[in-house]
Amino acid sequence: NKKSFPINVGFQFIGNEKQKNLIKISKISDQYVFLMEKELLISMNESLIDKFDQESINILIEQEIDKISIDMESGKIKMVKTDLNTFSSLINKYGVEKVARANQVEELYHQQQKDGKELIS
């Protein structure tokens, strides 16, 4: 209820006690989307829910939901990587904002290098 999508997206929810994470969202293969009338599979380890506080549950769920990306023109759904991937010790030392900014600078540098190589080709 906290996120909206530009197109109607069908979700299939299942429980998975063997899953290590609380929640995992994955795209359903195109060959099954038609049969199931669902685009995304949401698997949850229900036995872990009791071990987390509500705020942690909300963060973990929102973190997975934010991986969903929808192309407005084609309506294609894809799962994207997280935009901040680091060690907790660095966040404790420098704070989230500084670590995120450093990662963005690094990503921008790599994108500019890639764009420069494409222009040369």
N, C-alpha and C positions, 0 to 999 in steps of 0.2 A: 504493500500500500504506500510505500515511501518513494517509489520510483515509477515513472511513467515512460512508455516507449512510443515512438511515432507510429508504430504499426501494432496490430493485435498479435501478441506473442503467447503461444500455448506452453504451459509448464506441466511436466509430468513429475510428480513427487514420489520418491521411494525411500524406504529406510535401508540402511546398510550398516549393520553392527560391526563389520570388519574394517570399515573405513577409518583411517587414522585421524582425519580432519572432521570437524563438526559438520561442515557443509561443503559440497562440491557441486559446481554447475558445469555442465558440458553440453555441447551442441549435439543434437540427435542427428544421425546420418540422414542425408536427403532421401534415401530409399525408404526410410521408416517414417519420415515426417508426414507423408501422404496417408499412410495407414493409421498412424496414431493421432493425427491432427494436433500434434505437439511439436514444438521446435527445440525446447530445452529440457534437459533432464536434471532435476534437483535431487541429489542424494544427501541424506542426513543421517548421522550417527546419533540416534535418539538417546542412547545410553550416556553420551557425553553431555547432553543438554543439562542434566542435573548437576554436573560438575563445574559448570560455568555460571558466573553471575550474569544478570540480564544485559548489562552494558557490554560485556565481552561478546555475548551472543549476537547482539545488534551489530557490533563492529565487524565480527567475522562474516555475518550474513551480508552486510553492506559491501564489504570488501570483495566478496564473490560476485555480487550483483553488478558492481562497477566494472567487472571484466567484460560485461556484455556490451557489444558495439553493433549498431545497426546502421547500414548504409541507407541513407534517406532516398536515394535515387533507385537503387535496385531492390531494396527491402531485404538484402542479405544480412544474415546475422553471423557475427564472428566473435570469438573470445580473444581478448587482448591481454597482454601481459601487464602486470602491475607497473606503475610508473615510479615507484620507490622501492628499491630492493637493496637492503643494507644490513649491517649488523647492529644489534641493539646497543652494543657498547659505544658505537659511534653516535647514535642518537642520544644516549645518555650524556656523552661528552660534549657534543656540539649543538644538540637540539634538532628537531625535525626540519625546521625551516632551512637551516644552513646546509644540512645533508641533502635535502631535496633540491636546493638551489645548485649545489655542486654537481649533483647528478644531472640536472637539466643542462648545465653548461657543458658537461661531458657529452651528453646526447646530441646537443646542438653542434658541437665540434665534429662529431662523427658524421652527422647528417650533412654538414657543409663539405666535408671531405668526399663523401659519397656523391653529392651533387656536382662537385668539381670534377670528379672522375667521369661522370656521365656526360658532362659538357665537353670534355676532351675527346671522348670516344666518337 
